[in-house]
Amino acid sequence: MFDNRGSAVVGWDIGGAHLKAAWAERGRLREAVQVPCRLWQGLGELDGALTEALARLPADADHVMTMTGELVDLFDDRAQGVRTLIDRIGAALPEGRLRVYAGRRGLLAPREARGQVMDVASANWMATAAVVARRLPAALLVDMGSTTTDIVPVRDGTVMARGVTDHERMAVEELLYTGLTRTAVMAMERSALVAGERLPMMAEYFATSADLYRVLGRLDEAADQHPAADNGPKTVEASIRRLARMVGHDAGDYEPAVWRSMAADLTERQLRRIHDAACRVLSAGTPPLPIDAPVVGAGVGRAVAAAVAARLDRPYRDFADVVGAPGVGWVASCAPAAAMALLG
């Protein structure tokens, strides 16, 4: 446990699948942690994740939080989710030490934040973009996490997103529901390339995007913190078996190279989707971003963001480098939590 009494700020990002936290001391990021939290299974999941995270954070700190966990179907609606999460986190922390991020309204006391549901709900992307805007005059933030990808333009040191709410952002492709590890393969495409044929994929939860990247040798296993779709082992062989099942085959029906080609086809199409959305976001800017404005990559999938930068012929910057924390653990993977620690 760290002990920097009176000098630390802990930023929290309360997601539906992970709890992320980062701490900064006098404006300098020191560490970040990510703990799996299957919030849809009950608030006990959050309590357990909080206990684990708090044991790895400064004992005496101020706390600031953002969230996306209000979306899980544990809650009847966003309002119930926002208020429940504020209350739950507040109860786990020392009284008077918590503030809540409400996007353009800034940081609010918990009591006030409970009445600003739509500003608080799923505002974590804005925190990340706001910190990038403080450090770079122009950039395109591409934050690819386990489940979603945020694409946010920054121009003249200002966040220039067209959407604010989830549905607004999805409509203009500033929010894509595609991620590095948790996306169901059946939701990525309707067909897959297998041995020269485009085979339709089954509408079954047989495999996830983690299986694709694992088969290709491009997955950091530390980023895949949830069970596989079949609760089976996380090996290349098991991932191939799950992918083969998506198209009605058994793994032994073809050589492993065929299944690697299937995985490569699907990850390529995921990359194209993110690239095409980035092109749309860039095209909406008036005036457009300068041609030398970098892509800033964040999230566990930021290697994909780097590939998008290459296709856009733009320089690439890692979020951790932008915020002055190169090589500091999970800072780039937990960008909204790190941003909250800096904003706090």
C-alpha positions as CSV (number, residue, x, y, z in Angstrom):
1,M,0.0,0.0,0.0
2,F,1.3,3.5,-0.9
3,D,1.4,6.2,1.7
4,N,1.6,9.7,0.4
5,R,-0.6,11.3,3.0
6,G,-2.4,14.5,1.8
7,S,-0.8,14.7,-1.6
8,A,-2.5,12.1,-3.7
9,V,-5.6,12.1,-6.0
10,V,-7.1,8.8,-7.1
11,G,-9.2,8.8,-10.3
12,W,-11.8,6.1,-10.8
13,D,-13.5,4.8,-14.0
14,I,-16.4,2.5,-13.0
15,G,-17.1,0.3,-16.0
16,G,-19.5,-2.5,-16.5
17,A,-16.8,-5.1,-16.9
18,H,-13.7,-3.5,-15.2
19,L,-13.0,-1.2,-12.4
20,K,-10.1,1.1,-13.2
21,A,-8.2,3.4,-10.9
22,A,-5.1,5.6,-11.2
23,W,-3.3,7.9,-8.8
24,A,-1.4,11.0,-9.2
25,E,0.8,12.8,-6.7
26,R,1.1,16.6,-7.1
27,G,-0.1,16.3,-10.7
28,R,2.2,13.4,-11.7
29,L,0.8,10.0,-12.5
30,R,2.3,7.2,-10.4
31,E,0.3,4.1,-11.1
32,A,-2.9,2.6,-12.5
33,V,-4.7,-0.6,-11.8
34,Q,-7.5,-2.5,-13.6
35,V,-9.6,-5.1,-11.8
36,P,-12.3,-7.3,-13.5
37,C,-15.8,-6.4,-12.3
38,R,-18.8,-8.2,-13.8
39,L,-21.1,-5.5,-12.6
40,W,-24.2,-7.0,-14.3
41,Q,-23.9,-9.9,-11.9
42,G,-24.6,-7.7,-8.9
43,L,-23.2,-4.9,-6.7
44,G,-21.2,-7.5,-4.8
45,E,-18.9,-7.6,-7.8
46,L,-18.2,-3.9,-7.4
47,D,-17.6,-4.2,-3.7
48,G,-15.1,-6.9,-4.2
49,A,-13.3,-5.0,-6.9
50,L,-13.2,-1.9,-4.8
51,T,-11.6,-3.7,-1.9
52,E,-8.9,-5.2,-4.2
53,A,-8.2,-1.8,-5.9
54,L,-8.1,0.2,-2.6
55,A,-5.5,-2.2,-1.2
56,R,-3.2,-1.1,-4.0
57,L,-3.8,2.7,-3.8
58,P,-2.7,5.5,-1.4
59,A,-4.4,5.3,2.0
60,D,-5.0,9.0,2.3
61,A,-6.2,10.6,-1.0
62,D,-8.9,12.7,-2.6
63,H,-11.0,10.7,-5.0
64,V,-12.7,11.6,-8.3
65,M,-14.8,9.3,-10.4
66,T,-16.4,8.8,-13.8
67,M,-18.4,5.9,-15.1
68,T,-20.0,3.8,-17.8
69,G,-21.3,1.1,-15.5
70,E,-24.7,2.7,-15.3
71,L,-25.4,1.0,-18.6
72,V,-25.5,-2.6,-17.3
73,D,-28.8,-4.3,-17.1
74,L,-28.5,-4.6,-13.3
75,F,-30.2,-1.2,-13.3
76,D,-33.6,-0.3,-14.6
77,D,-32.3,2.9,-16.3
78,R,-29.3,5.2,-16.4
79,A,-30.6,7.4,-13.6
80,Q,-30.8,4.5,-11.2
81,G,-27.4,3.3,-12.3
82,V,-25.7,6.7,-11.9
83,R,-27.2,7.3,-8.4
84,T,-26.4,3.8,-7.2
85,L,-22.8,3.9,-8.3
86,I,-22.2,7.3,-6.8
87,D,-23.7,6.1,-3.5
88,R,-21.8,2.8,-3.5
89,I,-18.4,4.4,-4.3
90,G,-19.1,7.2,-1.8
91,A,-19.9,4.7,1.0
92,A,-16.5,2.9,0.4
93,L,-14.4,6.1,0.7
94,P,-13.8,8.5,3.6
95,E,-16.6,11.0,3.9
96,G,-16.1,14.3,2.0
97,R,-13.3,13.0,-0.2
98,L,-15.2,12.2,-3.4
99,R,-16.2,14.3,-6.4
100,V,-18.0,13.1,-9.5
101,Y,-17.2,14.1,-13.1
102,A,-20.1,15.6,-15.0
103,G,-18.5,16.3,-18.3
104,R,-18.7,20.0,-19.3
105,R,-20.2,20.8,-15.8
106,G,-16.9,19.7,-14.3
107,L,-16.4,18.0,-10.9
108,L,-19.4,18.0,-8.6
109,A,-20.1,16.9,-5.1
110,P,-21.9,13.6,-4.9
111,R,-25.2,15.1,-3.8
112,E,-25.2,17.5,-6.8
113,A,-24.0,14.9,-9.2
114,R,-27.0,12.7,-8.4
115,G,-29.3,15.3,-9.9
116,Q,-27.2,15.6,-13.1
117,V,-27.6,12.1,-14.5
118,M,-27.2,12.7,-18.2
119,D,-24.0,14.8,-17.6
120,V,-22.5,12.1,-15.4
121,A,-23.5,9.1,-17.4
122,S,-20.8,7.6,-19.6
123,A,-18.7,10.8,-19.5
124,N,-15.3,9.0,-19.2
125,W,-14.3,9.6,-22.8
126,M,-14.7,13.4,-22.2
127,A,-12.3,13.3,-19.3
128,T,-9.6,11.6,-21.5
129,A,-10.2,14.0,-24.3
130,A,-10.1,17.0,-22.0
131,V,-6.6,16.0,-20.7
132,V,-5.3,15.5,-24.2
133,A,-6.7,18.9,-25.2
134,R,-4.7,20.5,-22.3
135,R,-1.5,19.1,-23.7
136,L,-1.9,19.1,-27.5
137,P,-3.4,21.8,-29.7
138,A,-4.8,19.3,-32.1
139,A,-5.2,15.5,-32.1
140,L,-7.5,12.6,-32.8
141,L,-8.0,10.5,-29.7
142,V,-8.6,6.8,-30.4
143,D,-9.2,4.9,-27.2
144,M,-9.8,1.2,-27.9
145,G,-10.7,-0.7,-24.8
146,S,-11.9,-4.2,-24.2
147,T,-15.5,-3.4,-25.4
148,T,-15.7,-0.1,-27.1
149,T,-13.6,2.4,-29.2
150,D,-13.9,6.2,-28.7
151,I,-12.8,8.5,-31.5
152,V,-12.6,12.1,-30.4
153,P,-11.2,15.1,-32.3
154,V,-9.3,17.9,-30.5
155,R,-8.7,21.2,-32.2
156,D,-7.3,24.5,-30.9
157,G,-7.0,22.9,-27.5
158,T,-10.7,22.2,-27.4
159,V,-12.7,18.9,-27.5
160,M,-14.7,19.1,-30.7
161,A,-16.9,16.1,-30.4
162,R,-20.3,16.3,-32.2
163,G,-22.0,13.9,-29.8
164,V,-22.2,13.9,-26.0
165,T,-24.6,11.1,-25.0
166,D,-24.1,7.5,-26.0
167,H,-26.7,7.5,-28.7
168,E,-25.5,10.8,-30.2
169,R,-21.9,9.5,-30.3
170,M,-22.9,6.2,-31.9
171,A,-24.9,8.0,-34.6
172,V,-21.8,9.9,-35.7
173,E,-19.3,7.0,-35.1
174,E,-17.5,8.8,-32.3
175,L,-18.4,5.7,-30.3
176,L,-18.1,2.2,-31.7
177,Y,-19.0,-1.0,-29.9
178,T,-16.0,-2.9,-30.9
179,G,-13.1,-3.8,-28.6
180,L,-9.9,-5.8,-28.2
181,T,-11.1,-8.6,-26.0
182,R,-14.8,-8.7,-25.1
183,T,-16.6,-8.2,-28.4
184,A,-18.6,-11.2,-29.5
185,V,-17.3,-12.4,-32.8
186,M,-20.8,-12.9,-34.0
187,A,-21.3,-9.1,-33.6
188,M,-18.2,-8.2,-35.6
189,E,-19.2,-9.5,-39.0
190,R,-21.9,-11.7,-40.6
191,S,-19.3,-13.9,-42.4
192,A,-15.7,-15.0,-42.2
193,L,-13.1,-15.9,-44.8
194,V,-12.3,-19.6,-44.4
195,A,-10.2,-21.6,-47.0
196,G,-11.3,-19.3,-49.8
197,E,-15.0,-19.1,-48.9
198,R,-17.1,-16.5,-47.2
199,L,-18.9,-18.6,-44.6
200,P,-21.8,-17.2,-42.6
201,M,-21.2,-17.0,-38.9
202,M,-23.5,-18.4,-36.3
203,A,-25.4,-16.0,-34.1
204,E,-24.0,-17.7,-31.0
205,Y,-21.7,-16.5,-28.3
206,F,-19.0,-19.0,-29.2
207,A,-15.9,-16.7,-29.4
208,T,-14.7,-13.2,-28.6
209,S,-12.3,-10.8,-30.2
210,A,-9.7,-11.9,-27.6
211,D,-9.6,-15.3,-29.4
212,L,-8.8,-13.5,-32.7
213,Y,-5.8,-11.6,-31.3
214,R,-4.6,-14.6,-29.3
215,V,-4.5,-16.8,-32.4
216,L,-2.5,-14.1,-34.2
217,G,-0.1,-13.8,-31.3
218,R,-1.1,-10.1,-30.8
219,L,-2.8,-10.3,-27.4
220,D,-1.3,-9.3,-24.1
221,E,-3.0,-11.9,-21.9
222,A,-3.0,-9.4,-19.0
223,A,-5.6,-7.4,-20.9
224,D,-8.0,-10.4,-21.1
225,Q,-9.4,-10.5,-17.6
226,H,-12.7,-12.3,-18.2
227,P,-13.5,-15.9,-18.9
228,A,-13.5,-17.2,-22.4
229,A,-16.9,-17.5,-24.1
230,D,-17.0,-21.3,-23.2
231,N,-15.3,-20.8,-19.9
232,G,-12.5,-22.9,-21.4
233,P,-8.7,-22.4,-21.4
234,K,-7.1,-19.3,-22.9
235,T,-4.7,-21.1,-25.3
236,V,-4.2,-20.8,-29.0
237,E,-5.6,-24.2,-29.5
238,A,-8.8,-23.5,-27.5
239,S,-9.2,-20.1,-29.3
240,I,-9.0,-21.9,-32.7
241,R,-11.7,-24.4,-31.5
242,R,-14.0,-21.5,-30.5
243,L,-13.4,-19.7,-33.8
244,A,-14.1,-22.9,-35.9
245,R,-17.4,-23.4,-34.1
246,M,-18.5,-19.9,-35.3
247,V,-18.7,-21.2,-38.9
248,G,-19.9,-24.7,-38.1
249,H,-16.6,-26.5,-38.2
250,D,-14.3,-28.3,-35.8
251,A,-10.8,-27.1,-35.4
252,G,-9.4,-30.3,-37.0
253,D,-11.2,-29.7,-40.2
254,Y,-8.4,-27.4,-41.4
255,E,-4.8,-26.7,-40.7
256,P,-4.1,-24.0,-38.0
257,A,-3.0,-21.6,-40.8
258,V,-6.6,-21.5,-42.1
259,W,-7.9,-20.4,-38.8
260,R,-5.1,-17.8,-38.5
261,S,-6.3,-16.5,-41.8
262,M,-9.8,-16.3,-40.5
263,A,-8.7,-14.4,-37.5
264,A,-6.6,-12.1,-39.7
265,D,-9.6,-11.4,-41.9
266,L,-11.8,-10.5,-39.0
267,T,-9.3,-8.2,-37.2
268,E,-8.6,-6.5,-40.6
269,R,-12.2,-5.7,-41.0
270,Q,-12.4,-4.5,-37.4
271,L,-9.4,-2.2,-38.2
272,R,-11.1,-0.9,-41.3
273,R,-14.3,-0.2,-39.4
274,I,-12.3,2.0,-36.9
275,H,-10.3,3.6,-39.7
276,D,-13.5,4.4,-41.7
277,A,-15.1,5.9,-38.6
278,A,-12.0,8.0,-37.9
279,C,-12.2,9.3,-41.5
280,R,-15.8,10.2,-40.9
281,V,-15.0,12.0,-37.7
282,L,-12.1,13.9,-39.4
283,S,-14.3,14.9,-42.3
284,A,-16.8,16.5,-40.0
285,G,-14.3,19.1,-38.7
286,T,-14.4,22.6,-40.0
287,P,-11.7,23.7,-40.3
288,P,-10.1,20.2,-40.5
289,L,-7.4,19.0,-38.2
290,P,-3.9,20.0,-39.3
291,I,-2.3,17.2,-41.3
292,D,0.4,16.8,-38.6
293,A,-2.1,16.5,-35.8
294,P,-1.3,13.1,-34.2
295,V,-3.5,10.1,-33.4
296,V,-3.3,9.6,-29.6
297,G,-3.8,6.0,-28.8
298,A,-5.2,4.8,-25.5
299,G,-6.8,1.7,-24.1
300,V,-5.7,-2.0,-24.2
301,G,-6.2,-1.9,-27.9
302,R,-3.9,1.1,-28.6
303,A,-1.8,-1.0,-31.0
304,V,-4.8,-0.9,-33.3
305,A,-5.0,2.9,-32.8
306,A,-1.3,3.0,-34.0
307,A,-2.3,1.0,-37.1
308,V,-5.1,3.5,-37.7
309,A,-2.6,6.4,-37.5
310,A,-0.5,4.7,-40.1
311,R,-3.4,4.3,-42.5
312,L,-4.3,8.0,-41.9
313,D,-0.7,8.9,-42.6
314,R,-0.6,10.8,-39.3
315,P,2.0,10.6,-36.5
316,Y,1.2,8.5,-33.5
317,R,1.5,9.4,-29.8
318,D,0.8,7.1,-26.9
319,F,-1.5,8.5,-24.2
320,A,1.1,7.8,-21.5
321,D,3.7,9.8,-23.3
322,V,1.2,12.7,-23.8
323,V,0.5,12.9,-20.1
324,G,4.1,12.5,-19.1
325,A,3.9,9.0,-17.8
326,P,5.8,6.8,-20.3
327,G,6.2,3.3,-19.1
328,V,4.0,3.8,-16.0
329,G,2.2,0.5,-15.8
330,W,-1.5,0.6,-16.9
331,V,-1.8,4.4,-17.3
332,A,-2.5,4.3,-21.1
333,S,-4.8,1.3,-20.7
334,C,-6.8,3.1,-18.0
335,A,-6.8,6.5,-19.7
336,P,-10.1,7.8,-18.3
337,A,-9.0,6.9,-14.7
338,A,-5.6,8.5,-15.3
339,A,-7.4,11.6,-16.7
340,M,-9.6,11.8,-13.7
341,A,-6.5,11.7,-11.4
342,L,-5.1,14.7,-13.3
343,L,-8.3,16.6,-13.5
344,G,-8.9,16.2,-9.8
